[in-house]
Amino acid sequence: MLRIERETDGPQTVLRLIGRIRAESVDQLRQELENCTPAVALDLAEVNLVDVVAVRFLRDCQDLAIELRNVPAYIAEWIRHERAENDHC
């Protein structure tokens, strides 16, 4: 289950993600991002589980200049791995 808390940090909107990000959560996250200011960040400090669909979504967020904050090491490494695999295709 994923909980999303919206905060503001000056002109930036921060979506604090809590819990598990799975494939079924990605559409909800996309909708939340559509309702944010152009300056947006995702805070992953309290994320404890992701799946491959979520990791690819987070990779795509980075590509769109969406800041990822407090990314757990295993998620950061998985994103790097997915980016490298995508670059080789």
C-alpha positions, 0 to 999 in steps of 0.5 A: 500500500502506498500513501502520498503526502503533499508538502510545499518547499518554497516554490517546489511541491514535494510528494512524500511517498510512504510504503510500497510502490508497485505497478498498481500505484504508478497510475495514482502517482502519475495523477498526483504529478499532473496536479503539481507545480512544474517544480516537483520532487518525490521523497522516497525516505519512507519507501520500503518496497518497489517492483520493476514497474515502479523502478522504471517509473522512477527512472522516467521521472528522473529523465523528466527532471523530477527530483528524487530525494532520499532514495534508498541505496537499493532503489538507486542502484536498481534505477542505474541498472534499468537505465544501463539496460535501456541504453543497451537496447 
